[in-house]
Amino acid sequence: MFNKIRLATLIKEIRIANELNQTQFGEKIGLTKTAVSSLETGHRQPSLETLYTISKEFQISADYLLGLKDK
């Protein structure tokens, strides 16, 4: 089963690990600070395009983001 909270936590961890604030992270993935905040709290789910962009920009497997495999 898909875990929305896990994905939200991972997105926040990726941002923090790259020493970015929400505005900077949003600029890298094409979202506003408000949208990034909504992703990190689990109030909004990322689109496929956003998942793809996070995966490519931060060199993280989309399967890992979705909880399908370990890092």
N, C-alpha and C positions, 0 to 999 in steps of 0.2 A: 504494500500500500504506500502511496506517495505521502511523504511527510513534509507538510508546508512549513512547519516550524524549523525543521532541519535545514531546509533550503534558505529560509530567512536568516538563520544563524550563520550559515556558510557565506552568504553574500556579505554580511557584516564582517566576518572574519577575513575575507579576501580584501575588503576595503581597508581594514585596520592593518593587516599584514603589509600592505603596500603604502602605508603611512599617508593615506588620503582622507580628506574630510568628505562629507556627503556631496558637496558641490563639485569637488574635483573628480570624485568617482563617477558622478553623473555625467560630467563632461566627457569622460572617456568612453562611456557606454551610451551616450545620447539621451540621457534622462535628466529631469530637474532634481534638485535637492529634495523636494517634496515627494517625488516618485521613488527616489532611493530610500527615503525614510519609510515609505509605505511598504517597500519590498522587505526592508530589514525588520519590520515589526510583524510581517505576515499579513498585513491588511490588503496587500495587492500581490498577485502572482506575476512573475515575469513572462513576457511573450516569448515565443520561440526565437524571434529576432534578438531580444535582449539576452536570452540564455546563450545564443550563438556568440554574440558580441562579448559577453563576459568570458566565455570559454576561450575565444581567440585572443582578446586583449590581455588576459592574465594567464594564458597558457595552462588552462585547467580543463580537464575532460568534462564534456557535457554529461557523460554517464556518471561521473563523480558528483556533479552538481545535483543531478536528479536522484542520487542515492542508489544507483544501479551497480556501482562498484566502488571499491576503496581507492583512495588516491593513488 
